């Protein structure tokens, strides 16, 4: 595998003789934190390890863990805000209270290691782990690490990351690639479901994207002769968007793509249109070129940095929201549709960026940290 900061082959990194461990997993608030954490948890569980997920009662963790039969305990926590506001002080009080609760649980259970993918619900768990001298391993799914991951990176027994440029931002970070759900990896390995007419897939995350919901249907009106469109609007936005786009030719609107529908969409899609959070790693897995419109309010502009890395190796076209409208979206989509050669070059570059055994690489780091400590 080539390219800057490409991971070294790691066959045999996971020692089959390593004993099972008790692993606490955390990370949440959004599916972008939960699903990567759960993928590592599932892999550890298959190797005989005991798993406990610690998360926030405000996030998606409990619901998602239940689907995968992963034990989960939740506690009160909230995003961190500036201490210059009353909201910031309330957040700090909640953080301190949650840390004490988690510390009591970890002291009672004594896990061998804690694995975190970040997010506001992870901070109390990481703080409690370090206060009890429990090995902490961190994974960062975005190019620019989030606040909680940056805070604890110097104290981590291992820091792994998805993006190449993260290794320039965190000393000692190791690029392992993204732990993507096994179902998606299996689908990506199968033959694509080629369709006669190209399909443009638009996803805006679990909540949907207002900007994409408003502008992609207009772009679809321009390009409906060239491609079909599938737009996942977000469950909370679906009814409103349905009224707005009713009758748009070639556009199929859905609230959300559950796993089976998502697998089918990825296998058929020609181009993706999306924000540029951690989901872009799935585009790389499927070799799917994209038009990325970063969320302009993302923390530390990490979505812009994610998109820039993909543009840098030819896997995406970047449109900043301040410059984007239906016309520029249609032009960018059509740039991919009009050139099979450009799409093929992007597919190869995306596949090279992806790391197929990312989950195993990360689990190897976690297991080494746990066994060295013991």
C-alpha positions, 0 to 999 in steps of 0.5 A: 500500500503506497502513499504518504503515511501508509500503514505497514503490513501487520500480518501477525500483529494480533498474537493468537496466544494473547489471553482474553481481556476485559475491555471498556469501550467508550465514545459517543454522542454521534454514530460517527463515534459509536460505530467505530468503537463498537467494531473494535468491541465486536472484534475483541468479543469474538476473541473471547474478551469481556466488553463493557460500553460506557456512554452518555444517556444523551447519545445513541450509544445505548440503542446501538449497543442493544442491536449488537448485544454489547453490554452498555452503561450510560451516565449523564454528560453533555458537550463541553462549552466555554466556561465564559457562559453559564452553559459551560459551567453546567457542562463542567459540573456534569463532567465532574459528576460523570467522572466520579461515577465512572471512576467508581465503576472502573475501580470496582470492575478493574478492566485491563484497558479502555478504548476510546473513539472520542466525543463528549461522553468519552471524556469522563471515561478517559479521565477516570481511566488515567486517574486509576492507571488503566491503559488508555488507547484512543482512535481518531476518525477525523483528520483533526482530533477532537477536543477530548482526544487531544486532551488525553493523547499525551497520556495514551498508551496508544493513539491510532488514526484514520487520516494520513495527516493526523500523524502530523498533528499528534506525536506518536499517532499510528495510522491504522485506518478506520474500523468499519462495520464488518457488514460493509467490508463484506459488501465492498468485497462482492461484485458491484451491482451495476445499473444501467443509469448512474446513481448519485447517493446523498447522505447527510449523517443520521440527522440529515443535512439541511443544506444538502436537503435543499440543494441536491433536489435542485441539482437533480432537476438539472441532471435527471436525464443523466442520473438517478438520485437517492437522498437520505434526508434524516428522520427528523427532516423527512416529512418537510423535505418530502413536501418540498421535493414531491414530483422531482424526476429521478429522485428517491427520498428516504428518511434514513438508510438502515444497514441493508439499504445502505449496503444496496445503495453503496453497491449501486452508487456511481457518485456520493454527495455528502458532508465530510465527517468520518463517513468518507472512510466508507466511500474509500472502502467502496471506491466511491468518488464524491462531492464533499460539502464540509459542515462549516461549523464543524469543530476545528474545521475538521470536515474541511481538513477531511475533504482536503485530504480526499481532494489531495489524492483525487478521491473527491471534489470539494465545494465549500458551503459558502460557494455552493448552490444547486448549479455548482453542485450539479456541475461537480456531480456532472464532472464525475458522471462525464468521465469514467476515466476520472472515476476509475482513477479515483476508485483506485486512489480511494482503495489505496487509502483504505486499510482493509484490516484496520480493526485488527490493527487497532485491536492489536494496539489495545491488546498490547497495551493491556498485556504490557500493563499486566 
